[in-house]
């Protein structure tokens, strides 16, 4: 069984879209989505520096556009994907990529929503100086207890020994000075405390917008960040896309669901590497492929041929 996954904010690196622009039609598609978002996605994906694409309002549309471009290169006819892909999931903003990829919303709807999501989350983050830090290692229960002790939120439960704490910068500084036993704390290059109560204004904005979005049930089972549940109701997926902005990402439960479903292979769309890295540690025996550049497409197609099957 094959699952396609899409990464979240922080996976982007300067110039990561450059090789994809060499493929016919990619520049045209990105130009169209640039018009939809009001951002020059080609520029940001090829020429902008790391600090520029760290901006939430830029990073999020760039990530969704990159994931969809690569998915369409792997499956030029989406109906082919629906026939052989057993499931799809995205980490945080990657859930919008997965929603478009499974046919719940159109690519254009995804780009409008991610544009507004990024802007609203950036505005919410500007109210208070907040951030996120990765906690690597340690006992998971002890790590969560220490995070909570410092008034922080375990915003990403990523599995494979990685939990992300989020909150105000003073809280994060105090936490770094008093880390959980046998764990390392590493500040992340993100611009706010995502997936916490600090993002409540962004939830309100998205809630207003989705009422006008055309929604369909997914053509491929969709695994939710909320609790790892397999969803087949499009409206429930969109409802969760909104609420997830201020609630923790449970990628650990998503991977647990993949294990229970009998997943044998995972392909991560660009900017790929983060989620396949987690899967290698949490899902031993599952073949993984990080689709970073067009040079990886042949290997990805071979993996689809080997592990693809009718969706369950």
MARMIZA-999983 format. One record per residue (C-alpha): residue in three letters; x, y, z. Coordinates in steps of 0.02 Angstrom, whole numbers, plus 50000, padded with zeros to 5 digits. Each point is the difference from the previous one (the first is absolute). Example, Ala and Ser with C-alpha at 12.3 -4.5 7.8 and 13.67 -1.06 7.14 Angstrom:
2
+---------+-------+-------+-------+
| residuo |     X |     Y |     Z |
+---------+-------+-------+-------+
|     ALA | 50615 | 49775 | 50390 |
|     SER | 50069 | 50172 | 49967 |
+---------+-------+-------+-------+
REM end
This chain:
312
+---------+-------+-------+-------+
| residuo |     X |     Y |     Z |
+---------+-------+-------+-------+
|     UNK | 50000 | 50000 | 50000 |
|     UNK | 50066 | 50170 | 49948 |
|     UNK | 49973 | 50165 | 50091 |
|     UNK | 50044 | 50174 | 49935 |
|     UNK | 50048 | 50128 | 50131 |
|     UNK | 50031 | 50189 | 49995 |
|     UNK | 50116 | 50094 | 50119 |
|     UNK | 49964 | 50153 | 50104 |
|     UNK | 50079 | 50169 | 50029 |
|     UNK | 50187 | 49999 | 50033 |
|     UNK | 50038 | 49871 | 49866 |
|     UNK | 50031 | 50133 | 49867 |
|     UNK | 50178 | 50048 | 49949 |
|     UNK | 50062 | 50135 | 49881 |
|     UNK | 49990 | 49949 | 49817 |
|     UNK | 49913 | 49834 | 50030 |
|     UNK | 49879 | 50028 | 49856 |
|     UNK | 50136 | 50041 | 49872 |
|     UNK | 50017 | 49826 | 49922 |
|     UNK | 49812 | 49981 | 49985 |
|     UNK | 49991 | 50154 | 49889 |
|     UNK | 50095 | 49904 | 49867 |
|     UNK | 49848 | 49888 | 49970 |
|     UNK | 49875 | 50053 | 49866 |
|     UNK | 49845 | 50084 | 50069 |
|     UNK | 50062 | 50023 | 50178 |
|     UNK | 50040 | 50185 | 49980 |
|     UNK | 49829 | 50029 | 49921 |
|     UNK | 49911 | 49914 | 50144 |
|     UNK | 50100 | 50097 | 50130 |
|     UNK | 49966 | 50163 | 49907 |
|     UNK | 49813 | 49962 | 50010 |
|     UNK | 50008 | 49961 | 50186 |
|     UNK | 50105 | 50157 | 50024 |
|     UNK | 49854 | 50098 | 49932 |
|     UNK | 49883 | 49908 | 50119 |
|     UNK | 50109 | 50037 | 50152 |
|     UNK | 50067 | 50171 | 49952 |
|     UNK | 50177 | 49933 | 50028 |
|     UNK | 50139 | 49968 | 49874 |
|     UNK | 50020 | 49816 | 50042 |
|     UNK | 50132 | 49973 | 49866 |
|     UNK | 50109 | 50136 | 50077 |
|     UNK | 49976 | 49939 | 50178 |
|     UNK | 50035 | 49820 | 49951 |
|     UNK | 50157 | 50037 | 49900 |
|     UNK | 50082 | 50164 | 50049 |
|     UNK | 49942 | 50056 | 50172 |
|     UNK | 50111 | 49974 | 50152 |
|     UNK | 49964 | 49897 | 50155 |
|     UNK | 49941 | 50147 | 50105 |
|     UNK | 49876 | 50055 | 49867 |
|     UNK | 49919 | 49830 | 49980 |
|     UNK | 49993 | 49979 | 50188 |
|     UNK | 49858 | 50127 | 49998 |
|     UNK | 49842 | 49901 | 50037 |
|     UNK | 49898 | 50093 | 49869 |
|     UNK | 50126 | 49948 | 49867 |
|     UNK | 50055 | 49829 | 50064 |
|     UNK | 49827 | 49922 | 50010 |
|     UNK | 49942 | 50036 | 49820 |
|     UNK | 50171 | 49950 | 49937 |
|     UNK | 49990 | 49832 | 50087 |
|     UNK | 49827 | 49958 | 49936 |
|     UNK | 50044 | 50053 | 49822 |
|     UNK | 50159 | 49896 | 50001 |
|     UNK | 49910 | 49845 | 50063 |
|     UNK | 49862 | 50013 | 49872 |
|     UNK | 50120 | 50032 | 49855 |
|     UNK | 50100 | 49844 | 50043 |
|     UNK | 49844 | 49895 | 50026 |
|     UNK | 49937 | 50049 | 49827 |
|     UNK | 50167 | 49952 | 49924 |
|     UNK | 49990 | 49830 | 50085 |
|     UNK | 49816 | 49980 | 49953 |
|     UNK | 49961 | 50110 | 49847 |
|     UNK | 49827 | 49921 | 49999 |
|     UNK | 49939 | 50009 | 50182 |
|     UNK | 49879 | 49856 | 49972 |
|     UNK | 50154 | 49888 | 49987 |
|     UNK | 50049 | 50051 | 50176 |
|     UNK | 49827 | 49968 | 50069 |
|     UNK | 50011 | 49823 | 49931 |
|     UNK | 50168 | 49951 | 50077 |
|     UNK | 50032 | 50112 | 50151 |
|     UNK | 49933 | 49926 | 50161 |
|     UNK | 50001 | 50159 | 50104 |
|     UNK | 50062 | 50178 | 50016 |
|     UNK | 50052 | 50112 | 50144 |
|     UNK | 50084 | 50166 | 50028 |
|     UNK | 50091 | 50075 | 50148 |
|     UNK | 49920 | 50164 | 50055 |
|     UNK | 49983 | 50110 | 49844 |
|     UNK | 50039 | 49842 | 49900 |
|     UNK | 49821 | 49948 | 50041 |
|     UNK | 49943 | 50127 | 49870 |
|     UNK | 50113 | 49918 | 49873 |
|     UNK | 49923 | 49832 | 50046 |
|     UNK | 49823 | 50070 | 49991 |
|     UNK | 50028 | 50063 | 49823 |
|     UNK | 50093 | 49842 | 49951 |
|     UNK | 49856 | 49889 | 50055 |
|     UNK | 49871 | 50107 | 49910 |
|     UNK | 49916 | 50072 | 50155 |
|     UNK | 50031 | 50177 | 49937 |
|     UNK | 50072 | 50067 | 49838 |
|     UNK | 50180 | 50056 | 49984 |
|     UNK | 49937 | 50179 | 49981 |
|     UNK | 49897 | 49986 | 50160 |
|     UNK | 50152 | 49930 | 50089 |
|     UNK | 50107 | 50146 | 49941 |
|     UNK | 49871 | 50128 | 50057 |
|     UNK | 49982 | 49916 | 50169 |
|     UNK | 50187 | 49984 | 50026 |
|     UNK | 50025 | 50182 | 49951 |
|     UNK | 49874 | 50054 | 50132 |
|     UNK | 50063 | 49872 | 50126 |
|     UNK | 50177 | 50064 | 49984 |
|     UNK | 49950 | 50182 | 50012 |
|     UNK | 49887 | 49970 | 50149 |
|     UNK | 50128 | 49894 | 50093 |
|     UNK | 50136 | 50130 | 49968 |
|     UNK | 49885 | 50135 | 50068 |
|     UNK | 49959 | 49896 | 50153 |
|     UNK | 50185 | 49965 | 50029 |
|     UNK | 50037 | 50187 | 49995 |
|     UNK | 49890 | 50035 | 50151 |
|     UNK | 50119 | 49915 | 50123 |
|     UNK | 50180 | 49944 | 49977 |
|     UNK | 49981 | 49812 | 49989 |
|     UNK | 50094 | 49854 | 49927 |
|     UNK | 50028 | 49813 | 50000 |
|     UNK | 50139 | 49882 | 50057 |
|     UNK | 50028 | 49819 | 49957 |
|     UNK | 50030 | 49879 | 50143 |
|     UNK | 50103 | 49851 | 49945 |
|     UNK | 50009 | 49843 | 50106 |
|     UNK | 49945 | 49971 | 50178 |
|     UNK | 49845 | 49911 | 50063 |
|     UNK | 49847 | 50065 | 49907 |
|     UNK | 49891 | 50016 | 50156 |
|     UNK | 50139 | 50088 | 50096 |
|     UNK | 50030 | 50118 | 49854 |
|     UNK | 49816 | 50048 | 49988 |
|     UNK | 49994 | 50025 | 50188 |
|     UNK | 50150 | 50117 | 49996 |
|     UNK | 49928 | 50095 | 49851 |
|     UNK | 49836 | 50025 | 50094 |
|     UNK | 50093 | 50049 | 50159 |
|     UNK | 50073 | 50149 | 49907 |
|     UNK | 49830 | 50054 | 49933 |
|     UNK | 50040 | 49941 | 49825 |
|     UNK | 49899 | 49893 | 49881 |
|     UNK | 50060 | 49835 | 49923 |
|     UNK | 49952 | 50067 | 49829 |
|     UNK | 50072 | 49859 | 49893 |
|     UNK | 50005 | 49821 | 50061 |
|     UNK | 50107 | 49935 | 49858 |
|     UNK | 50045 | 49827 | 50063 |
|     UNK | 50173 | 49924 | 49979 |
|     UNK | 50060 | 50091 | 50157 |
|     UNK | 49952 | 50176 | 49943 |
|     UNK | 49877 | 50118 | 50083 |
|     UNK | 49986 | 50186 | 49962 |
|     UNK | 49963 | 50124 | 50139 |
|     UNK | 49918 | 50168 | 49960 |
|     UNK | 49965 | 50158 | 50096 |
|     UNK | 50072 | 50170 | 50041 |
|     UNK | 50186 | 50032 | 49980 |
|     UNK | 50027 | 50025 | 50189 |
|     UNK | 49913 | 49833 | 50031 |
|     UNK | 50109 | 49915 | 49870 |
|     UNK | 50158 | 50076 | 50074 |
|     UNK | 49954 | 49938 | 50174 |
|     UNK | 49962 | 49828 | 49927 |
|     UNK | 50168 | 49992 | 49912 |
|     UNK | 50086 | 50039 | 50165 |
|     UNK | 49900 | 49862 | 50086 |
|     UNK | 49986 | 49862 | 49869 |
|     UNK | 49920 | 49830 | 50025 |
|     UNK | 50116 | 49863 | 50059 |
|     UNK | 50102 | 49916 | 49862 |
|     UNK | 49930 | 50118 | 49868 |
|     UNK | 50072 | 50136 | 49889 |
|     UNK | 49907 | 50162 | 49963 |
|     UNK | 50027 | 50084 | 49832 |
|     UNK | 49918 | 50165 | 49950 |
|     UNK | 49910 | 49993 | 49832 |
|     UNK | 50006 | 50132 | 49863 |
|     UNK | 49814 | 50035 | 50000 |
|     UNK | 49912 | 50165 | 50027 |
|     UNK | 49873 | 49955 | 50133 |
|     UNK | 49919 | 49877 | 50120 |
|     UNK | 49901 | 49904 | 49870 |
|     UNK | 49868 | 49874 | 50054 |
|     UNK | 49970 | 50088 | 50165 |
|     UNK | 49869 | 50120 | 50069 |
|     UNK | 50107 | 50142 | 49933 |
|     UNK | 49931 | 49957 | 49827 |
|     UNK | 49816 | 50022 | 50046 |
|     UNK | 49975 | 50154 | 49887 |
|     UNK | 50058 | 49899 | 49850 |
|     UNK | 49871 | 49866 | 50040 |
|     UNK | 49863 | 50132 | 49996 |
|     UNK | 50059 | 50064 | 49830 |
|     UNK | 50007 | 49828 | 49920 |
|     UNK | 49833 | 49955 | 50074 |
|     UNK | 49922 | 50147 | 49908 |
|     UNK | 50079 | 49950 | 49834 |
|     UNK | 49965 | 49814 | 49993 |
|     UNK | 49812 | 50029 | 50004 |
|     UNK | 50012 | 50049 | 49817 |
|     UNK | 50117 | 49861 | 49942 |
|     UNK | 49937 | 49858 | 49891 |
|     UNK | 50040 | 49838 | 50091 |
|     UNK | 49998 | 49820 | 49941 |
|     UNK | 50035 | 49836 | 50089 |
|     UNK | 50180 | 49941 | 49979 |
|     UNK | 50039 | 49884 | 49856 |
|     UNK | 50137 | 49923 | 50108 |
|     UNK | 49990 | 49969 | 50189 |
|     UNK | 50063 | 50152 | 50096 |
|     UNK | 50094 | 49983 | 50165 |
|     UNK | 49966 | 50145 | 50120 |
|     UNK | 50128 | 50092 | 50108 |
|     UNK | 49870 | 50019 | 50136 |
|     UNK | 50002 | 49819 | 50057 |
|     UNK | 50066 | 49892 | 49858 |
|     UNK | 49824 | 49953 | 49947 |
|     UNK | 49965 | 49945 | 49821 |
|     UNK | 49871 | 50121 | 49930 |
|     UNK | 49886 | 49976 | 49851 |
|     UNK | 49885 | 50150 | 50026 |
|     UNK | 50060 | 50157 | 49912 |
|     UNK | 49908 | 50121 | 50113 |
|     UNK | 50077 | 49920 | 50154 |
|     UNK | 50172 | 50018 | 49922 |
|     UNK | 49974 | 50185 | 49964 |
|     UNK | 49930 | 50028 | 50175 |
|     UNK | 50157 | 49924 | 50072 |
|     UNK | 50112 | 50101 | 49884 |
|     UNK | 49932 | 50154 | 50087 |
|     UNK | 50006 | 49940 | 50181 |
|     UNK | 50173 | 49922 | 49978 |
|     UNK | 50080 | 50173 | 49986 |
|     UNK | 49986 | 50023 | 50189 |
|     UNK | 50012 | 49817 | 50054 |
|     UNK | 50149 | 49882 | 50012 |
|     UNK | 50057 | 49898 | 49851 |
|     UNK | 49997 | 49815 | 50043 |
|     UNK | 50116 | 49933 | 49866 |
|     UNK | 50044 | 49859 | 50119 |
|     UNK | 49819 | 49939 | 49987 |
|     UNK | 50002 | 50022 | 49811 |
|     UNK | 50149 | 49883 | 49990 |
|     UNK | 49916 | 49879 | 50121 |
|     UNK | 49850 | 49996 | 49883 |
|     UNK | 50116 | 49966 | 49853 |
|     UNK | 50072 | 49853 | 50095 |
|     UNK | 49826 | 49932 | 50039 |
|     UNK | 49947 | 50018 | 49819 |
|     UNK | 50149 | 49897 | 49944 |
|     UNK | 50090 | 50138 | 49905 |
|     UNK | 50152 | 49933 | 49908 |
|     UNK | 50064 | 50158 | 49914 |
|     UNK | 49996 | 50189 | 50026 |
|     UNK | 50039 | 50134 | 49871 |
|     UNK | 50026 | 50178 | 50067 |
|     UNK | 49971 | 50145 | 49880 |
|     UNK | 50119 | 50149 | 50003 |
|     UNK | 50078 | 50078 | 50093 |
|     UNK | 50024 | 49820 | 50053 |
|     UNK | 50105 | 49918 | 50134 |
|     UNK | 49925 | 50043 | 50169 |
|     UNK | 49856 | 49877 | 50001 |
|     UNK | 50094 | 49858 | 49918 |
|     UNK | 50134 | 50025 | 50132 |
|     UNK | 49871 | 49977 | 50138 |
|     UNK | 49927 | 49849 | 49911 |
|     UNK | 50169 | 49914 | 49987 |
|     UNK | 50013 | 50004 | 50189 |
|     UNK | 49818 | 49968 | 50045 |
|     UNK | 49949 | 49879 | 49862 |
|     UNK | 50144 | 49879 | 49973 |
|     UNK | 49980 | 49892 | 49847 |
|     UNK | 49895 | 50129 | 49906 |
|     UNK | 50083 | 50060 | 49840 |
|     UNK | 50015 | 50189 | 49991 |
|     UNK | 50042 | 50122 | 49862 |
|     UNK | 50030 | 50186 | 50018 |
|     UNK | 49947 | 50077 | 49834 |
|     UNK | 50121 | 50147 | 50004 |
|     UNK | 50037 | 50032 | 49816 |
|     UNK | 49940 | 49937 | 49830 |
|     UNK | 50148 | 49880 | 50005 |
|     UNK | 49901 | 49902 | 50131 |
|     UNK | 49846 | 49978 | 49891 |
|     UNK | 50055 | 49836 | 49920 |
|     UNK | 50033 | 49924 | 50170 |
|     UNK | 49832 | 50064 | 50061 |
|     UNK | 49910 | 49923 | 49851 |
|     UNK | 50087 | 49835 | 50034 |
|     UNK | 49940 | 50008 | 50181 |
|     UNK | 49822 | 50035 | 49941 |
|     UNK | 50011 | 49851 | 49883 |
|     UNK | 50064 | 49888 | 50140 |
|     UNK | 49883 | 50054 | 50141 |
|     UNK | 49849 | 50080 | 49917 |
|     UNK | 49834 | 49913 | 50020 |
|     UNK | 49815 | 50038 | 49997 |
|     UNK | 49955 | 50121 | 50140 |
|     UNK | 49916 | 49923 | 50151 |
+---------+-------+-------+-------+
REM end
